[in-house]
């Protein structure tokens, strides 16, 4: 697994950088970060509510930014990223991931609050 970076030098010449990574190290680092964040949310449940709101609003902002390109083309009703450019399609997918995580956190907070009552 490797990451590819495309950069330009001062003279305008392009450089392609390949950064090799171990996939298990990347997955391990992401899992560790998820556990640390998850434990913090368990200890401070109020942060879970705020985090869900932040995720929902940032997802909505990404979705709006991705859809603006379609609105400028005159397409007012569309489903999916098929008519978008590659960058806007990626932003569209990130928006739905963020909103999905926000809804999931909100539902988990709701179920935790119902168990406490």
Backbone bond lengths (Angstrom), bond angles and torsions (degrees), N, CA, C in turn:
res aa  C-N    CA-C-N  psi(-1)  N-CA   C-N-CA  omega(-1)  CA-C   N-CA-C  phi
1 X - - - 1.450 - - 1.521 107.47 -
2 X 1.304 115.90 137.71 1.458 119.15 179.62 1.515 109.88 -148.47
3 X 1.320 114.57 154.35 1.449 122.19 174.77 1.526 107.54 -101.96
4 X 1.323 116.47 143.07 1.454 121.34 -179.60 1.518 108.82 -117.14
5 X 1.316 116.70 127.86 1.458 122.60 177.65 1.519 108.69 -117.72
6 X 1.306 116.63 131.75 1.460 122.64 178.11 1.523 107.29 -111.22
7 X 1.320 117.38 114.00 1.465 121.59 -177.72 1.528 109.83 -124.14
8 X 1.299 114.98 164.35 1.465 122.18 176.52 1.524 108.58 -119.92
9 X 1.311 116.05 136.48 1.454 121.39 177.30 1.523 110.91 -82.20
10 X 1.337 116.80 -177.34 1.467 121.32 -179.64 1.522 111.53 -64.08
11 X 1.306 117.28 -32.40 1.460 121.18 179.93 1.521 113.31 -82.48
12 X 1.319 117.66 -1.85 1.447 121.20 -179.80 1.518 113.84 90.63
13 X 1.344 116.57 0.37 1.455 119.99 -179.74 1.532 109.17 -77.79
14 X 1.318 116.07 135.55 1.456 121.05 -178.41 1.518 112.49 -81.48
15 X 1.311 115.44 143.59 1.457 122.27 176.95 1.522 107.81 -127.46
16 X 1.324 116.33 135.18 1.452 121.67 178.34 1.524 107.73 -112.77
17 X 1.344 115.69 120.75 1.451 121.43 -177.46 1.521 108.85 -108.99
18 X 1.311 116.44 132.97 1.452 121.86 174.51 1.523 107.92 -111.93
19 X 1.342 116.34 122.74 1.459 121.56 -179.93 1.522 107.07 -113.04
20 X 1.327 116.24 108.10 1.459 120.79 -178.94 1.524 110.26 -76.38
21 X 1.331 115.86 136.88 1.456 121.27 177.16 1.522 109.33 -134.99
22 X 1.310 114.73 155.67 1.454 121.23 174.86 1.530 107.81 -87.54
23 X 1.330 119.08 122.24 1.468 120.14 -176.54 1.526 112.91 -60.38
24 X 1.332 116.88 -35.54 1.465 119.29 -179.46 1.525 111.73 -69.88
25 X 1.321 117.14 -31.63 1.461 119.96 176.61 1.529 110.65 -68.82
26 X 1.328 116.56 -39.96 1.468 120.22 178.31 1.532 110.14 -65.38
27 X 1.334 117.11 -45.69 1.464 120.88 179.29 1.525 110.30 -64.31
28 X 1.329 117.33 -40.22 1.463 120.89 177.89 1.519 112.19 -63.28
29 X 1.316 117.13 -42.00 1.468 120.36 179.09 1.524 111.05 -66.09
30 X 1.335 116.82 -40.91 1.470 119.63 177.45 1.521 111.67 -65.87
31 X 1.332 117.26 -40.39 1.466 120.62 178.24 1.522 110.77 -64.91
32 X 1.326 117.77 -40.88 1.463 120.85 177.97 1.527 111.10 -62.82
33 X 1.320 116.29 -43.44 1.465 119.87 178.12 1.527 111.01 -63.28
34 X 1.345 117.04 -39.68 1.468 120.22 178.55 1.522 111.52 -64.73
35 X 1.324 117.29 -38.85 1.467 120.60 178.69 1.523 110.76 -67.10
36 X 1.319 117.04 -42.57 1.471 120.00 179.52 1.526 110.92 -63.16
37 X 1.327 116.53 -44.78 1.472 119.95 178.82 1.521 110.50 -66.71
38 X 1.331 117.23 -41.52 1.468 120.77 179.31 1.515 112.42 -61.99
39 X 1.316 117.35 -42.36 1.466 120.09 178.58 1.531 111.08 -66.53
40 X 1.320 116.34 -36.63 1.460 119.01 176.46 1.520 112.20 -64.46
41 X 1.336 116.57 -36.44 1.460 120.09 178.68 1.523 111.72 -71.94
42 X 1.327 116.96 -30.88 1.465 119.68 176.94 1.525 110.05 -69.66
43 X 1.321 116.87 -41.12 1.466 120.69 -178.91 1.533 111.05 -69.63
44 X 1.331 118.01 -37.62 1.461 123.20 -179.45 1.532 109.37 -119.72
45 X 1.341 118.79 86.04 1.468 120.25 -175.41 1.530 113.97 -67.64
46 X 1.320 118.23 -20.81 1.464 119.86 178.63 1.526 109.87 -65.41
47 X 1.325 116.55 -33.44 1.461 120.20 178.74 1.524 111.69 -65.15
48 X 1.343 116.72 -27.10 1.455 119.94 178.84 1.524 110.87 -63.71
49 X 1.328 116.06 -42.00 1.465 119.54 177.73 1.510 112.18 -64.39
50 X 1.316 116.79 -44.68 1.462 119.79 179.32 1.518 111.62 -66.84
51 X 1.332 116.37 -38.70 1.454 119.39 179.31 1.526 111.22 -65.29
52 X 1.329 116.97 -37.79 1.462 118.94 178.60 1.524 110.93 -65.87
53 X 1.318 117.45 -38.79 1.474 120.87 177.68 1.526 110.45 -66.01
54 X 1.321 117.04 -42.65 1.467 120.92 179.42 1.527 110.58 -63.60
55 X 1.341 116.96 -42.61 1.461 119.80 178.77 1.522 111.46 -64.56
56 X 1.319 117.25 -41.94 1.464 120.14 178.83 1.527 111.78 -63.85
57 X 1.318 116.94 -44.47 1.467 119.94 -179.16 1.531 112.00 -68.84
58 X 1.329 117.36 -38.22 1.466 118.66 178.29 1.529 110.31 -69.99
59 X 1.319 118.18 -35.20 1.461 120.43 174.90 1.510 111.80 -64.65
60 X 1.332 116.36 -40.72 1.463 120.36 177.60 1.528 111.10 -64.87
61 X 1.332 117.10 -38.52 1.465 120.34 177.48 1.532 110.97 -65.32
62 X 1.333 117.48 -41.52 1.464 120.65 177.48 1.524 111.34 -65.03
63 X 1.322 117.01 -40.36 1.461 120.86 178.78 1.524 110.77 -64.25
64 X 1.315 116.56 -42.81 1.461 120.44 178.58 1.528 110.76 -63.42
65 X 1.324 116.83 -43.02 1.465 120.19 179.55 1.526 111.00 -64.38
66 X 1.334 117.33 -37.26 1.462 119.69 179.45 1.526 111.37 -71.47
67 X 1.321 117.14 -35.21 1.466 120.76 -177.78 1.525 112.96 -77.46
68 X 1.328 118.15 -20.48 1.468 120.75 -178.97 1.526 110.88 -59.76
69 X 1.333 116.57 -35.60 1.470 118.42 179.42 1.529 110.79 -63.34
70 X 1.325 117.80 -35.64 1.464 120.04 177.36 1.523 111.41 -72.13
71 X 1.316 116.62 -37.84 1.467 119.84 179.37 1.522 110.64 -63.46
72 X 1.331 116.75 -36.24 1.468 120.10 178.79 1.523 111.79 -68.72
73 X 1.331 116.82 -27.66 1.466 120.72 177.54 1.522 111.72 -80.05
74 X 1.326 117.20 -11.70 1.455 120.90 -179.23 1.516 113.72 96.60
75 X 1.322 117.64 7.25 1.465 121.98 177.80 1.525 108.22 -92.95
76 X 1.327 116.22 108.12 1.460 119.93 -176.55 1.518 113.08 -94.44
77 X 1.317 117.63 -23.93 1.457 120.35 -179.01 1.527 108.34 -129.04
78 X 1.318 115.87 114.87 1.461 120.26 178.23 1.517 108.33 -150.31
79 X 1.320 114.88 152.85 1.453 120.74 178.31 1.520 108.00 -125.61
80 X 1.310 116.39 128.31 1.451 120.70 179.60 1.512 112.91 86.16
81 X 1.328 116.19 168.53 1.466 121.32 -175.95 1.520 114.90 -90.81
82 X 1.334 118.66 17.49 1.470 120.38 -173.36 1.522 112.96 -63.57
83 X 1.315 119.00 -36.40 1.467 121.53 -176.44 1.526 113.30 -89.36
84 X 1.334 116.99 -1.68 1.472 120.92 -175.45 1.523 111.00 -90.77
85 X 1.330 115.11 161.90 1.458 119.94 172.48 1.532 108.35 -71.59
86 X 1.314 115.95 170.49 1.467 119.70 -176.64 1.532 112.06 -62.01
87 X 1.328 117.72 -41.88 1.454 120.97 179.93 1.512 112.30 -66.69
88 X 1.335 116.50 -43.32 1.463 120.10 179.10 1.524 110.99 -67.99
89 X 1.329 117.44 -33.81 1.468 120.37 177.65 1.523 110.43 -66.19
90 X 1.321 117.18 -39.20 1.465 120.16 176.83 1.524 110.68 -65.18
91 X 1.319 116.60 -42.63 1.457 120.96 177.89 1.522 111.03 -63.56
92 X 1.312 117.15 -36.37 1.464 123.23 177.52 1.529 110.51 -62.30
93 X 1.334 116.28 -44.35 1.466 120.38 179.11 1.521 111.62 -68.38
94 X 1.322 117.54 -39.59 1.463 120.96 176.70 1.524 110.38 -62.38
95 X 1.325 116.79 -37.40 1.462 120.84 179.50 1.523 110.92 -60.99
96 X 1.314 117.14 -44.97 1.448 119.44 -179.56 1.525 112.45 -70.41
97 X 1.325 118.02 -31.86 1.463 120.30 175.16 1.530 109.92 -66.03
98 X 1.333 117.17 -44.82 1.462 120.64 179.28 1.531 111.58 -63.23
99 X 1.326 117.00 -44.33 1.457 119.49 179.63 1.527 111.17 -67.09
100 X 1.327 117.77 -36.30 1.458 120.56 176.81 1.521 111.95 -64.16
101 X 1.334 116.30 -41.52 1.468 119.51 177.45 1.522 111.16 -66.03
102 X 1.337 116.73 -37.40 1.464 120.26 177.92 1.516 112.06 -64.91
103 X 1.322 116.97 -42.50 1.467 120.41 178.29 1.521 110.10 -66.29
104 X 1.326 117.70 -41.14 1.461 121.38 178.78 1.526 110.88 -61.46
105 X 1.324 117.17 -44.84 1.460 119.91 178.07 1.527 111.57 -64.77
106 X 1.318 117.41 -38.74 1.462 120.09 178.39 1.528 110.75 -64.80
107 X 1.326 117.41 -41.02 1.465 120.20 177.63 1.526 111.89 -66.48
108 X 1.318 117.01 -38.86 1.459 119.95 176.58 1.522 111.58 -65.02
109 X 1.321 117.00 -39.57 1.458 120.56 177.06 1.516 110.63 -65.52
110 X 1.331 117.06 -41.35 1.461 120.97 178.13 1.524 111.60 -62.01
111 X 1.327 117.09 -43.51 1.468 119.65 179.19 1.524 111.21 -67.82
112 X 1.325 117.65 -35.82 1.466 120.25 177.59 1.521 110.64 -66.75
113 X 1.326 117.48 -38.80 1.451 120.20 179.25 1.524 111.53 -69.58
114 X 1.327 118.29 -33.38 1.462 121.08 177.39 1.525 110.55 -70.03
115 X 1.321 117.80 -32.34 1.467 120.34 178.10 1.521 110.68 -70.74
116 X 1.331 117.28 -30.43 1.469 120.39 179.74 1.521 112.25 -76.63
117 X 1.334 117.43 -26.08 1.465 120.22 -175.47 1.515 112.33 -82.67
